Amino acid sequence: FPFESFSQFVSMEPGNGGALTLHPETVRSAYLENLRQWNDSLECGCRSLGIRFVPVDTRTPIHETVFSGTQTR
C-alpha cells in the first residue's frame, strides 16, 4: 500500500463511477484486511478443488515465477 499523502482513488467498476480524494491512512488497515481475507478465501477455494495456490509478487518477472513453479512440481 504505497500511498502516503492525499490521493485520488477512482472506481474500476463499470457504472460505479466517481472518485474519492482522501488520506490513505484512513483506509489502509481496512484495505489490507480485505485483501488478506480475499487471499485466504482464494487459497481455501483452490485447496478444496485440489489446486495448488501459488502467491505471486507482481514485481517478479513472469519468467522467474513460471520457472520456479516448474522446479517445485
PQR file of N, CA, C, O and H, with PARSE charges and radii, in Angstrom:
ATOM      1  N   PHE A   1       0.850  -1.168   0.000 -0.4000 1.5000
ATOM      2  CA  PHE A   1       0.000   0.000   0.000 -0.0000 2.0000
ATOM      3  C   PHE A   1       0.893   1.226   0.000  0.5500 1.7000
ATOM      4  O   PHE A   1       1.205   1.769   1.060 -0.5500 1.4000
ATOM      5  N   PRO A   2       1.308   1.668  -1.180 -0.5600 1.5000
ATOM      6  CA  PRO A   2       2.364   2.675  -1.288  0.2800 2.0000
ATOM      7  C   PRO A   2       1.918   4.130  -1.133  0.5500 1.7000
ATOM      8  O   PRO A   2       2.736   5.034  -1.305 -0.5500 1.4000
ATOM      9  N   PHE A   3       0.665   4.379  -0.818 -0.4000 1.5000
ATOM     10  CA  PHE A   3       0.179   5.757  -0.774 -0.0000 2.0000
ATOM     11  C   PHE A   3       0.491   6.399   0.572  0.5500 1.7000
ATOM     12  O   PHE A   3       0.279   5.791   1.621 -0.5500 1.4000
ATOM     13  H   PHE A   3       0.000   3.645  -0.678  0.4000 1.0000
ATOM     14  N   GLU A   4       0.993   7.623   0.538 -0.4000 1.5000
ATOM     15  CA  GLU A   4       1.377   8.293   1.776 -0.0000 2.0000
ATOM     16  C   GLU A   4       0.704   9.641   1.977  0.5500 1.7000
ATOM     17  O   GLU A   4       0.539  10.081   3.115 -0.5500 1.4000
ATOM     18  H   GLU A   4       1.165   8.116  -0.315  0.4000 1.0000
ATOM     19  N   SER A   5       0.314  10.300   0.900 -0.4000 1.5000
ATOM     20  CA  SER A   5      -0.320  11.609   1.035 -0.0000 2.0000
ATOM     21  C   SER A   5      -1.694  11.562   0.379  0.5500 1.7000
ATOM     22  O   SER A   5      -2.061  10.561  -0.236 -0.5500 1.4000
ATOM     23  H   SER A   5       0.448   9.942  -0.024  0.4000 1.0000
ATOM     24  N   PHE A   6      -2.446  12.639   0.513 -0.4000 1.5000
ATOM     25  CA  PHE A   6      -3.770  12.669  -0.091 -0.0000 2.0000
ATOM     26  C   PHE A   6      -3.692  12.192  -1.532  0.5500 1.7000
ATOM     27  O   PHE A   6      -2.851  12.650  -2.305 -0.5500 1.4000
ATOM     28  H   PHE A   6      -2.148  13.452   1.013  0.4000 1.0000
ATOM     29  N   SER A   7      -4.575  11.268  -1.883 -0.4000 1.5000
ATOM     30  CA  SER A   7      -4.571  10.659  -3.213 -0.0000 2.0000
ATOM     31  C   SER A   7      -6.001  10.544  -3.705  0.5500 1.7000
ATOM     32  O   SER A   7      -6.944  10.500  -2.915 -0.5500 1.4000
ATOM     33  H   SER A   7      -5.258  10.896  -1.255  0.4000 1.0000
ATOM     34  N   GLN A   8      -6.150  10.495  -5.014 -0.4000 1.5000
ATOM     35  CA  GLN A   8      -7.465  10.297  -5.605 -0.0000 2.0000
ATOM     36  C   GLN A   8      -7.589   8.836  -6.017  0.5500 1.7000
ATOM     37  O   GLN A   8      -6.753   8.316  -6.756 -0.5500 1.4000
ATOM     38  H   GLN A   8      -5.384  10.531  -5.657  0.4000 1.0000
ATOM     39  N   PHE A   9      -8.636   8.183  -5.534 -0.4000 1.5000
ATOM     40  CA  PHE A   9      -8.909   6.793  -5.850 -0.0000 2.0000
ATOM     41  C   PHE A   9     -10.141   6.751  -6.744  0.5500 1.7000
ATOM     42  O   PHE A   9     -11.192   7.284  -6.389 -0.5500 1.4000
ATOM     43  H   PHE A   9      -9.314   8.606  -4.933  0.4000 1.0000
ATOM     44  N   VAL A  10     -10.009   6.114  -7.905 -0.4000 1.5000
ATOM     45  CA  VAL A  10     -11.085   6.055  -8.893 -0.0000 2.0000
ATOM     46  C   VAL A  10     -11.591   4.623  -8.975  0.5500 1.7000
ATOM     47  O   VAL A  10     -10.801   3.682  -9.049 -0.5500 1.4000
ATOM     48  H   VAL A  10      -9.156   5.681  -8.194  0.4000 1.0000
ATOM     49  N   SER A  11     -12.911   4.461  -8.961 -0.4000 1.5000
ATOM     50  CA  SER A  11     -13.516   3.139  -9.048 -0.0000 2.0000
ATOM     51  C   SER A  11     -13.207   2.497 -10.393  0.5500 1.7000
ATOM     52  O   SER A  11     -13.260   3.157 -11.430 -0.5500 1.4000
ATOM     53  H   SER A  11     -13.553   5.225  -8.901  0.4000 1.0000
ATOM     54  N   MET A  12     -12.885   1.208 -10.372 -0.4000 1.5000
ATOM     55  CA  MET A  12     -12.626   0.462 -11.603 -0.0000 2.0000
ATOM     56  C   MET A  12     -13.861  -0.319 -12.036  0.5500 1.7000
ATOM     57  O   MET A  12     -13.848  -0.964 -13.085 -0.5500 1.4000
ATOM     58  H   MET A  12     -12.841   0.671  -9.529  0.4000 1.0000
ATOM     59  N   GLU A  13     -14.926  -0.270 -11.242 -0.4000 1.5000
ATOM     60  CA  GLU A  13     -16.153  -0.991 -11.556 -0.0000 2.0000
ATOM     61  C   GLU A  13     -17.001  -0.185 -12.532  0.5500 1.7000
ATOM     62  O   GLU A  13     -17.216   1.008 -12.317 -0.5500 1.4000
ATOM     63  H   GLU A  13     -14.937   0.253 -10.390  0.4000 1.0000
ATOM     64  N   PRO A  14     -17.489  -0.817 -13.605 -0.5600 1.5000
ATOM     65  CA  PRO A  14     -18.360  -0.113 -14.557  0.2800 2.0000
ATOM     66  C   PRO A  14     -19.629   0.390 -13.859  0.5500 1.7000
ATOM     67  O   PRO A  14     -20.219  -0.319 -13.044 -0.5500 1.4000
ATOM     68  N   GLY A  15     -20.030   1.589 -14.179 -0.4000 1.5000
ATOM     69  CA  GLY A  15     -21.245   2.142 -13.602 -0.0000 2.0000
ATOM     70  C   GLY A  15     -21.104   2.590 -12.165  0.5500 1.7000
ATOM     71  O   GLY A  15     -22.065   3.075 -11.568 -0.5500 1.4000
ATOM     72  H   GLY A  15     -19.550   2.165 -14.841  0.4000 1.0000
ATOM     73  N   ASN A  16     -19.941   2.439 -11.613 -0.4000 1.5000
ATOM     74  CA  ASN A  16     -19.692   2.826 -10.234 -0.0000 2.0000
ATOM     75  C   ASN A  16     -18.761   4.029 -10.229  0.5500 1.7000
ATOM     76  O   ASN A  16     -17.914   4.183  -9.350 -0.5500 1.4000
ATOM     77  H   ASN A  16     -19.160   2.045 -12.098  0.4000 1.0000
ATOM     78  N   GLY A  17     -18.942   4.875 -11.237 -0.4000 1.5000
ATOM     79  CA  GLY A  17     -18.043   5.997 -11.466 -0.0000 2.0000
ATOM     80  C   GLY A  17     -17.895   6.888 -10.259  0.5500 1.7000
ATOM     81  O   GLY A  17     -18.671   6.837  -9.306 -0.5500 1.4000
ATOM     82  H   GLY A  17     -19.630   4.749 -11.952  0.4000 1.0000
ATOM     83  N   GLY A  18     -16.905   7.676 -10.336 -0.4000 1.5000
ATOM     84  CA  GLY A  18     -16.648   8.586  -9.246 -0.0000 2.0000
ATOM     85  C   GLY A  18     -15.263   8.368  -8.692  0.5500 1.7000
ATOM     86  O   GLY A  18     -14.607   7.355  -8.936 -0.5500 1.4000
ATOM     87  H   GLY A  18     -16.274   7.718 -11.111  0.4000 1.0000
ATOM     88  N   ALA A  19     -14.857   9.345  -7.951 -0.4000 1.5000
ATOM     89  CA  ALA A  19     -13.526   9.282  -7.364 -0.0000 2.0000
ATOM     90  C   ALA A  19     -13.592   9.814  -5.945  0.5500 1.7000
ATOM     91  O   ALA A  19     -14.422  10.662  -5.619 -0.5500 1.4000
ATOM     92  H   ALA A  19     -15.390  10.167  -7.753  0.4000 1.0000
ATOM     93  N   LEU A  20     -12.725   9.312  -5.130 -0.4000 1.5000
ATOM     94  CA  LEU A  20     -12.593   9.790  -3.762 -0.0000 2.0000
ATOM     95  C   LEU A  20     -11.194  10.344  -3.579  0.5500 1.7000
ATOM     96  O   LEU A  20     -10.209   9.732  -3.991 -0.5500 1.4000
ATOM     97  H   LEU A  20     -12.050   8.623  -5.395  0.4000 1.0000
ATOM     98  N   THR A  21     -11.121  11.491  -2.965 -0.4000 1.5000
ATOM     99  CA  THR A  21      -9.820  12.035  -2.601 -0.0000 2.0000
ATOM    100  C   THR A  21      -9.741  11.960  -1.088  0.5500 1.7000
ATOM    101  O   THR A  21     -10.548  12.567  -0.383 -0.5500 1.4000
ATOM    102  H   THR A  21     -11.921  11.988  -2.630  0.4000 1.0000
ATOM    103  N   LEU A  22      -8.776  11.223  -0.601 -0.4000 1.5000
ATOM    104  CA  LEU A  22      -8.658  11.048   0.841 -0.0000 2.0000
ATOM    105  C   LEU A  22      -7.229  10.728   1.230  0.5500 1.7000
ATOM    106  O   LEU A  22      -6.368  10.469   0.388 -0.5500 1.4000
ATOM    107  H   LEU A  22      -8.121  10.731  -1.174  0.4000 1.0000
ATOM    108  N   HIS A  23      -7.009  10.755   2.523 -0.4000 1.5000
ATOM    109  CA  HIS A  23      -5.688  10.393   3.027 -0.0000 2.0000
ATOM    110  C   HIS A  23      -5.662   8.878   3.189  0.5500 1.7000
ATOM    111  O   HIS A  23      -6.552   8.315   3.827 -0.5500 1.4000
ATOM    112  H   HIS A  23      -7.708  10.965   3.206  0.4000 1.0000
ATOM    113  N   PRO A  24      -4.675   8.217   2.631 -0.5600 1.5000
ATOM    114  CA  PRO A  24      -4.624   6.753   2.622  0.2800 2.0000
ATOM    115  C   PRO A  24      -4.684   6.095   4.001  0.5500 1.7000
ATOM    116  O   PRO A  24      -5.195   4.982   4.126 -0.5500 1.4000
ATOM    117  N   GLU A  25      -4.178   6.756   5.025 -0.4000 1.5000
ATOM    118  CA  GLU A  25      -4.202   6.144   6.356 -0.0000 2.0000
ATOM    119  C   GLU A  25      -5.620   5.878   6.841  0.5500 1.7000
ATOM    120  O   GLU A  25      -5.829   5.030   7.708 -0.5500 1.4000
ATOM    121  H   GLU A  25      -3.763   7.660   4.924  0.4000 1.0000
ATOM    122  N   THR A  26      -6.602   6.599   6.285 -0.4000 1.5000
ATOM    123  CA  THR A  26      -7.982   6.381   6.712 -0.0000 2.0000
ATOM    124  C   THR A  26      -8.556   5.069   6.180  0.5500 1.7000
ATOM    125  O   THR A  26      -9.537   4.565   6.728 -0.5500 1.4000
ATOM    126  H   THR A  26      -6.432   7.288   5.580  0.4000 1.0000
ATOM    127  N   VAL A  27      -7.972   4.513   5.136 -0.4000 1.5000
ATOM    128  CA  VAL A  27      -8.492   3.271   4.555 -0.0000 2.0000
ATOM    129  C   VAL A  27      -7.464   2.141   4.525  0.5500 1.7000
ATOM    130  O   VAL A  27      -7.803   1.007   4.190 -0.5500 1.4000
ATOM    131  H   VAL A  27      -7.176   4.922   4.691  0.4000 1.0000
ATOM    132  N   ARG A  28      -6.230   2.436   4.868 -0.4000 1.5000
ATOM    133  CA  ARG A  28      -5.147   1.452   4.736 -0.0000 2.0000
ATOM    134  C   ARG A  28      -5.440   0.148   5.470  0.5500 1.7000
ATOM    135  O   ARG A  28      -5.375  -0.920   4.862 -0.5500 1.4000
ATOM    136  H   ARG A  28      -5.955   3.357   5.141  0.4000 1.0000
ATOM    137  N   SER A  29      -5.759   0.208   6.754 -0.4000 1.5000
ATOM    138  CA  SER A  29      -5.938  -1.029   7.521 -0.0000 2.0000
ATOM    139  C   SER A  29      -7.124  -1.838   7.003  0.5500 1.7000
ATOM    140  O   SER A  29      -7.042  -3.063   6.917 -0.5500 1.4000
ATOM    141  H   SER A  29      -5.812   1.076   7.248  0.4000 1.0000
ATOM    142  N   ALA A  30      -8.229  -1.168   6.655 -0.4000 1.5000
ATOM    143  CA  ALA A  30      -9.391  -1.889   6.121 -0.0000 2.0000
ATOM    144  C   ALA A  30      -9.060  -2.521   4.774  0.5500 1.7000
ATOM    145  O   ALA A  30      -9.455  -3.656   4.509 -0.5500 1.4000
ATOM    146  H   ALA A  30      -8.295  -0.173   6.724  0.4000 1.0000
ATOM    147  N   TYR A  31      -8.341  -1.799   3.928 -0.4000 1.5000
ATOM    148  CA  TYR A  31      -7.945  -2.334   2.619 -0.0000 2.0000
ATOM    149  C   TYR A  31      -7.079  -3.579   2.793  0.5500 1.7000
ATOM    150  O   TYR A  31      -7.328  -4.604   2.158 -0.5500 1.4000
ATOM    151  H   TYR A  31      -8.020  -0.877   4.144  0.4000 1.0000
ATOM    152  N   LEU A  32      -6.066  -3.491   3.648 -0.4000 1.5000
ATOM    153  CA  LEU A  32      -5.163  -4.628   3.841 -0.0000 2.0000
ATOM    154  C   LEU A  32      -5.885  -5.825   4.450  0.5500 1.7000
ATOM    155  O   LEU A  32      -5.591  -6.965   4.092 -0.5500 1.4000
ATOM    156  H   LEU A  32      -5.864  -2.659   4.163  0.4000 1.0000
ATOM    157  N   GLU A  33      -6.824  -5.586   5.364 -0.4000 1.5000
ATOM    158  CA  GLU A  33      -7.597  -6.679   5.949 -0.0000 2.0000
ATOM    159  C   GLU A  33      -8.495  -7.325   4.898  0.5500 1.7000
ATOM    160  O   GLU A  33      -8.585  -8.551   4.840 -0.5500 1.4000
ATOM    161  H   GLU A  33      -7.062  -4.660   5.655  0.4000 1.0000
ATOM    162  N   ASN A  34      -9.155  -6.528   4.074 -0.4000 1.5000
ATOM    163  CA  ASN A  34      -9.987  -7.086   2.993 -0.0000 2.0000
ATOM    164  C   ASN A  34      -9.147  -7.879   2.006  0.5500 1.7000
ATOM    165  O   ASN A  34      -9.574  -8.934   1.538 -0.5500 1.4000
ATOM    166  H   ASN A  34      -9.082  -5.532   4.122  0.4000 1.0000
ATOM    167  N   LEU A  35      -7.974  -7.392   1.690 -0.4000 1.5000
ATOM    168  CA  LEU A  35      -7.071  -8.100   0.782 -0.0000 2.0000
ATOM    169  C   LEU A  35      -6.633  -9.435   1.388  0.5500 1.7000
ATOM    170  O   LEU A  35      -6.587 -10.449   0.691 -0.5500 1.4000
ATOM    171  H   LEU A  35      -7.627  -6.535   2.070  0.4000 1.0000
ATOM    172  N   ARG A  36      -6.311  -9.435   2.680 -0.4000 1.5000
ATOM    173  CA  ARG A  36      -5.915 -10.673   3.357 -0.0000 2.0000
ATOM    174  C   ARG A  36      -7.056 -11.688   3.332  0.5500 1.7000
ATOM    175  O   ARG A  36      -6.835 -12.865   3.048 -0.5500 1.4000
ATOM    176  H   ARG A  36      -6.348  -8.612   3.246  0.4000 1.0000
ATOM    177  N   GLN A  37      -8.274 -11.235   3.630 -0.4000 1.5000
ATOM    178  CA  GLN A  37      -9.432 -12.136   3.620 -0.0000 2.0000
ATOM    179  C   GLN A  37      -9.687 -12.697   2.223  0.5500 1.7000
ATOM    180  O   GLN A  37     -10.000 -13.878   2.073 -0.5500 1.4000
ATOM    181  H   GLN A  37      -8.454 -10.279   3.861  0.4000 1.0000
ATOM    182  N   TRP A  38      -9.556 -11.856   1.209 -0.4000 1.5000
ATOM    183  CA  TRP A  38      -9.754 -12.306  -0.172 -0.0000 2.0000
ATOM    184  C   TRP A  38      -8.714 -13.360  -0.543  0.5500 1.7000
ATOM    185  O   TRP A  38      -9.053 -14.388  -1.132 -0.5500 1.4000
ATOM    186  H   TRP A  38      -9.302 -10.897   1.331  0.4000 1.0000
ATOM    187  N   ASN A  39      -7.453 -13.109  -0.203 -0.4000 1.5000
ATOM    188  CA  ASN A  39      -6.395 -14.087  -0.485 -0.0000 2.0000
ATOM    189  C   ASN A  39      -6.636 -15.393   0.256  0.5500 1.7000
ATOM    190  O   ASN A  39      -6.447 -16.472  -0.306 -0.5500 1.4000
ATOM    191  H   ASN A  39      -7.178 -12.275   0.275  0.4000 1.0000
ATOM    192  N   ASP A  40      -7.055 -15.300   1.522 -0.4000 1.5000
ATOM    193  CA  ASP A  40      -7.342 -16.507   2.299 -0.0000 2.0000
ATOM    194  C   ASP A  40      -8.469 -17.317   1.664  0.5500 1.7000
ATOM    195  O   ASP A  40      -8.375 -18.540   1.569 -0.5500 1.4000
ATOM    196  H   ASP A  40      -7.208 -14.423   1.978  0.4000 1.0000
ATOM    197  N   SER A  41      -9.540 -16.639   1.227 -0.4000 1.5000
ATOM    198  CA  SER A  41     -10.660 -17.372   0.621 -0.0000 2.0000
ATOM    199  C   SER A  41     -10.265 -17.968  -0.726  0.5500 1.7000
ATOM    200  O   SER A  41     -10.713 -19.060  -1.078 -0.5500 1.4000
ATOM    201  H   SER A  41      -9.617 -15.645   1.304  0.4000 1.0000
ATOM    202  N   LEU A  42      -9.440 -17.266  -1.471 -0.4000 1.5000
ATOM    203  CA  LEU A  42      -8.953 -17.797  -2.745 -0.0000 2.0000
ATOM    204  C   LEU A  42      -8.101 -19.046  -2.510  0.5500 1.7000
ATOM    205  O   LEU A  42      -8.256 -20.049  -3.207 -0.5500 1.4000
ATOM    206  H   LEU A  42      -9.076 -16.380  -1.185  0.4000 1.0000
ATOM    207  N   GLU A  43      -7.213 -18.979  -1.536 -0.4000 1.5000
ATOM    208  CA  GLU A  43      -6.367 -20.133  -1.221 -0.0000 2.0000
ATOM    209  C   GLU A  43      -7.209 -21.314  -0.742  0.5500 1.7000
ATOM    210  O   GLU A  43      -6.960 -22.454  -1.134 -0.5500 1.4000
ATOM    211  H   GLU A  43      -7.087 -18.165  -0.970  0.4000 1.0000
ATOM    212  N   CYS A  44      -8.192 -21.049   0.095 -0.4000 1.5000
ATOM    213  CA  CYS A  44      -9.068 -22.111   0.601 -0.0000 2.0000
ATOM    214  C   CYS A  44      -9.863 -22.745  -0.543  0.5500 1.7000
ATOM    215  O   CYS A  44     -10.006 -23.967  -0.600 -0.5500 1.4000
ATOM    216  H   CYS A  44      -8.394 -20.123   0.413  0.4000 1.0000
ATOM    217  N   GLY A  45     -10.377 -21.920  -1.447 -0.4000 1.5000
ATOM    218  CA  GLY A  45     -11.117 -22.434  -2.598 -0.0000 2.0000
ATOM    219  C   GLY A  45     -10.252 -23.308  -3.481  0.5500 1.7000
ATOM    220  O   GLY A  45     -10.691 -24.363  -3.941 -0.5500 1.4000
ATOM    221  H   GLY A  45     -10.261 -20.928  -1.401  0.4000 1.0000
ATOM    222  N   CYS A  46      -9.031 -22.877  -3.720 -0.4000 1.5000
ATOM    223  CA  CYS A  46      -8.102 -23.683  -4.523 -0.0000 2.0000
ATOM    224  C   CYS A  46      -7.833 -25.017  -3.842  0.5500 1.7000
ATOM    225  O   CYS A  46      -7.867 -26.069  -4.480 -0.5500 1.4000
ATOM    226  H   CYS A  46      -8.674 -22.020  -3.346  0.4000 1.0000
ATOM    227  N   ARG A  47      -7.565 -24.963  -2.540 -0.4000 1.5000
ATOM    228  CA  ARG A  47      -7.261 -26.178  -1.785 -0.0000 2.0000
ATOM    229  C   ARG A  47      -8.429 -27.159  -1.847  0.5500 1.7000
ATOM    230  O   ARG A  47      -8.221 -28.363  -1.994 -0.5500 1.4000
ATOM    231  H   ARG A  47      -7.537 -24.108  -2.022  0.4000 1.0000
ATOM    232  N   SER A  48      -9.669 -26.643  -1.736 -0.4000 1.5000
ATOM    233  CA  SER A  48     -10.841 -27.530  -1.753 -0.0000 2.0000
ATOM    234  C   SER A  48     -11.029 -28.198  -3.112  0.5500 1.7000
ATOM    235  O   SER A  48     -11.672 -29.244  -3.204 -0.5500 1.4000
ATOM    236  H   SER A  48      -9.838 -25.665  -1.617  0.4000 1.0000
ATOM    237  N   LEU A  49     -10.476 -27.604  -4.163 -0.4000 1.5000
ATOM    238  CA  LEU A  49     -10.562 -28.178  -5.505 -0.0000 2.0000
ATOM    239  C   LEU A  49      -9.313 -28.961  -5.891  0.5500 1.7000
ATOM    240  O   LEU A  49      -9.208 -29.460  -7.011 -0.5500 1.4000
ATOM    241  H   LEU A  49      -9.953 -26.755  -4.088  0.4000 1.0000
ATOM    242  N   GLY A  50      -8.371 -29.068  -4.965 -0.4000 1.5000
ATOM    243  CA  GLY A  50      -7.138 -29.789  -5.249 -0.0000 2.0000
ATOM    244  C   GLY A  50      -6.184 -29.027  -6.145  0.5500 1.7000
ATOM    245  O   GLY A  50      -5.349 -29.620  -6.828 -0.5500 1.4000
ATOM    246  H   GLY A  50      -8.457 -28.662  -4.055  0.4000 1.0000
ATOM    247  N   ILE A  51      -6.313 -27.710  -6.139 -0.4000 1.5000
ATOM    248  CA  ILE A  51      -5.460 -26.863  -6.971 -0.0000 2.0000
ATOM    249  C   ILE A  51      -4.392 -26.227  -6.094  0.5500 1.7000
ATOM    250  O   ILE A  51      -4.684 -25.720  -5.010 -0.5500 1.4000
ATOM    251  H   ILE A  51      -6.992 -27.229  -5.584  0.4000 1.0000
ATOM    252  N   ARG A  52      -3.171 -26.258  -6.565 -0.4000 1.5000
ATOM    253  CA  ARG A  52      -2.078 -25.636  -5.817 -0.0000 2.0000
ATOM    254  C   ARG A  52      -2.189 -24.119  -5.928  0.5500 1.7000
ATOM    255  O   ARG A  52      -2.256 -23.575  -7.030 -0.5500 1.4000
ATOM    256  H   ARG A  52      -2.934 -26.670  -7.445  0.4000 1.0000
ATOM    257  N   PHE A  53      -2.207 -23.449  -4.796 -0.4000 1.5000
ATOM    258  CA  PHE A  53      -2.276 -21.987  -4.753 -0.0000 2.0000
ATOM    259  C   PHE A  53      -0.858 -21.450  -4.662  0.5500 1.7000
ATOM    260  O   PHE A  53      -0.115 -21.797  -3.744 -0.5500 1.4000
ATOM    261  H   PHE A  53      -2.152 -23.892  -3.901  0.4000 1.0000
ATOM    262  N   VAL A  54      -0.486 -20.610  -5.605 -0.4000 1.5000
ATOM    263  CA  VAL A  54       0.867 -20.053  -5.626 -0.0000 2.0000
ATOM    264  C   VAL A  54       0.772 -18.531  -5.606  0.5500 1.7000
ATOM    265  O   VAL A  54       0.464 -17.918  -6.628 -0.5500 1.4000
ATOM    266  H   VAL A  54      -1.089 -20.328  -6.351  0.4000 1.0000
ATOM    267  N   PRO A  55       1.035 -17.915  -4.451 -0.5600 1.5000
ATOM    268  CA  PRO A  55       1.032 -16.453  -4.424  0.2800 2.0000
ATOM    269  C   PRO A  55       2.189 -15.919  -5.261  0.5500 1.7000
ATOM    270  O   PRO A  55       3.287 -16.475  -5.247 -0.5500 1.4000
ATOM    271  N   VAL A  56       1.934 -14.852  -5.977 -0.4000 1.5000
ATOM    272  CA  VAL A  56       2.935 -14.295  -6.884 -0.0000 2.0000
ATOM    273  C   VAL A  56       3.136 -12.818  -6.569  0.5500 1.7000
ATOM    274  O   VAL A  56       2.172 -12.075  -6.383 -0.5500 1.4000
ATOM    275  H   VAL A  56       1.041 -14.400  -5.988  0.4000 1.0000
ATOM    276  N   ASP A  57       4.374 -12.411  -6.514 -0.4000 1.5000
ATOM    277  CA  ASP A  57       4.715 -10.999  -6.357 -0.0000 2.0000
ATOM    278  C   ASP A  57       4.815 -10.414  -7.761  0.5500 1.7000
ATOM    279  O   ASP A  57       5.661 -10.834  -8.550 -0.5500 1.4000
ATOM    280  H   ASP A  57       5.157 -13.015  -6.665  0.4000 1.0000
ATOM    281  N   THR A  58       3.966  -9.458  -8.072 -0.4000 1.5000
ATOM    282  CA  THR A  58       3.936  -8.918  -9.432 -0.0000 2.0000
ATOM    283  C   THR A  58       5.192  -8.133  -9.793  0.5500 1.7000
ATOM    284  O   THR A  58       5.377  -7.753 -10.949 -0.5500 1.4000
ATOM    285  H   THR A  58       3.279  -9.117  -7.430  0.4000 1.0000
ATOM    286  N   ARG A  59       6.046  -7.892  -8.819 -0.4000 1.5000
ATOM    287  CA  ARG A  59       7.326  -7.240  -9.130 -0.0000 2.0000
ATOM    288  C   ARG A  59       8.340  -8.239  -9.680  0.5500 1.7000
ATOM    289  O   ARG A  59       9.366  -7.846 -10.235 -0.5500 1.4000
ATOM    290  H   ARG A  59       5.896  -8.201  -7.880  0.4000 1.0000
ATOM    291  N   THR A  60       8.053  -9.532  -9.526 -0.4000 1.5000
ATOM    292  CA  THR A  60       8.939 -10.577 -10.031 -0.0000 2.0000
ATOM    293  C   THR A  60       8.630 -10.819 -11.503  0.5500 1.7000
ATOM    294  O   THR A  60       7.466 -10.985 -11.866 -0.5500 1.4000
ATOM    295  H   THR A  60       7.219  -9.852  -9.075  0.4000 1.0000
ATOM    296  N   PRO A  61       9.646 -10.844 -12.355 -0.5600 1.5000
ATOM    297  CA  PRO A  61       9.399 -11.114 -13.780  0.2800 2.0000
ATOM    298  C   PRO A  61       8.670 -12.449 -13.966  0.5500 1.7000
ATOM    299  O   PRO A  61       8.960 -13.421 -13.269 -0.5500 1.4000
ATOM    300  N   ILE A  62       7.739 -12.488 -14.894 -0.4000 1.5000
ATOM    301  CA  ILE A  62       6.892 -13.664 -15.089 -0.0000 2.0000
ATOM    302  C   ILE A  62       7.698 -14.920 -15.393  0.5500 1.7000
ATOM    303  O   ILE A  62       7.331 -16.006 -14.945 -0.5500 1.4000
ATOM    304  H   ILE A  62       7.504 -11.698 -15.460  0.4000 1.0000
ATOM    305  N   HIS A  63       8.785 -14.794 -16.143 -0.4000 1.5000
ATOM    306  CA  HIS A  63       9.561 -15.995 -16.472 -0.0000 2.0000
ATOM    307  C   HIS A  63      10.190 -16.602 -15.216  0.5500 1.7000
ATOM    308  O   HIS A  63      10.348 -17.820 -15.139 -0.5500 1.4000
ATOM    309  H   HIS A  63       9.083 -13.912 -16.507  0.4000 1.0000
ATOM    310  N   GLU A  64      10.548 -15.779 -14.238 -0.4000 1.5000
ATOM    311  CA  GLU A  64      11.088 -16.316 -12.983 -0.0000 2.0000
ATOM    312  C   GLU A  64      10.002 -17.046 -12.202  0.5500 1.7000
ATOM    313  O   GLU A  64      10.253 -18.102 -11.621 -0.5500 1.4000
ATOM    314  H   GLU A  64      10.420 -14.789 -14.301  0.4000 1.0000
ATOM    315  N   THR A  65       8.808 -16.488 -12.188 -0.4000 1.5000
ATOM    316  CA  THR A  65       7.694 -17.112 -11.482 -0.0000 2.0000
ATOM    317  C   THR A  65       7.350 -18.458 -12.105  0.5500 1.7000
ATOM    318  O   THR A  65       7.191 -19.450 -11.394 -0.5500 1.4000
ATOM    319  H   THR A  65       8.604 -15.630 -12.660  0.4000 1.0000
ATOM    320  N   VAL A  66       7.236 -18.495 -13.418 -0.4000 1.5000
ATOM    321  CA  VAL A  66       6.898 -19.740 -14.114 -0.0000 2.0000
ATOM    322  C   VAL A  66       8.007 -20.764 -13.919  0.5500 1.7000
ATOM    323  O   VAL A  66       7.725 -21.931 -13.649 -0.5500 1.4000
ATOM    324  H   VAL A  66       7.365 -17.689 -13.996  0.4000 1.0000
ATOM    325  N   PHE A  67       9.256 -20.350 -14.051 -0.4000 1.5000
ATOM    326  CA  PHE A  67      10.377 -21.275 -13.901 -0.0000 2.0000
ATOM    327  C   PHE A  67      10.421 -21.855 -12.492  0.5500 1.7000
ATOM    328  O   PHE A  67      10.634 -23.056 -12.325 -0.5500 1.4000
ATOM    329  H   PHE A  67       9.486 -19.402 -14.270  0.4000 1.0000
ATOM    330  N   SER A  68      10.222 -21.018 -11.478 -0.4000 1.5000
ATOM    331  CA  SER A  68      10.267 -21.528 -10.106 -0.0000 2.0000
ATOM    332  C   SER A  68       9.115 -22.491  -9.856  0.5500 1.7000
ATOM    333  O   SER A  68       9.257 -23.428  -9.070 -0.5500 1.4000
ATOM    334  H   SER A  68      10.049 -20.043 -11.614  0.4000 1.0000
ATOM    335  N   GLY A  69       7.972 -22.279 -10.511 -0.4000 1.5000
ATOM    336  CA  GLY A  69       6.839 -23.187 -10.374 -0.0000 2.0000
ATOM    337  C   GLY A  69       7.110 -24.546 -10.973  0.5500 1.7000
ATOM    338  O   GLY A  69       6.618 -25.555 -10.467 -0.5500 1.4000
ATOM    339  H   GLY A  69       7.856 -21.518 -11.150  0.4000 1.0000
ATOM    340  N   THR A  70       7.882 -24.591 -12.039 -0.4000 1.5000
ATOM    341  CA  THR A  70       8.192 -25.882 -12.651 -0.0000 2.0000
ATOM    342  C   THR A  70       9.218 -26.649 -11.826  0.5500 1.7000
ATOM    343  O   THR A  70       9.299 -27.873 -11.929 -0.5500 1.4000
ATOM    344  H   THR A  70       8.282 -23.771 -12.450  0.4000 1.0000
ATOM    345  N   GLN A  71       9.986 -25.963 -11.025 -0.4000 1.5000
ATOM    346  CA  GLN A  71      11.001 -26.617 -10.197 -0.0000 2.0000
ATOM    347  C   GLN A  71      10.389 -27.337  -8.997  0.5500 1.7000
ATOM    348  O   GLN A  71      10.974 -28.289  -8.480 -0.5500 1.4000
ATOM    349  H   GLN A  71       9.920 -24.968 -10.941  0.4000 1.0000
ATOM    350  N   THR A  72       9.206 -26.883  -8.549 -0.4000 1.5000
ATOM    351  CA  THR A  72       8.605 -27.471  -7.352 -0.0000 2.0000
ATOM    352  C   THR A  72       7.605 -28.569  -7.665  0.5500 1.7000
ATOM    353  O   THR A  72       7.050 -29.162  -6.741 -0.5500 1.4000
ATOM    354  H   THR A  72       8.731 -26.110  -8.969  0.4000 1.0000
ATOM    355  N   ARG A  73       7.361 -28.856  -8.914 -0.4000 1.5000
ATOM    356  CA  ARG A  73       6.379 -29.881  -9.283 -0.0000 2.0000
ATOM    357  C   ARG A  73       6.989 -31.241  -9.250  0.5500 1.7000
ATOM    358  O   ARG A  73       6.311 -32.229  -9.533 -0.5500 1.4000
ATOM    359  H   ARG A  73       7.812 -28.374  -9.664  0.4000 1.0000
TER
END
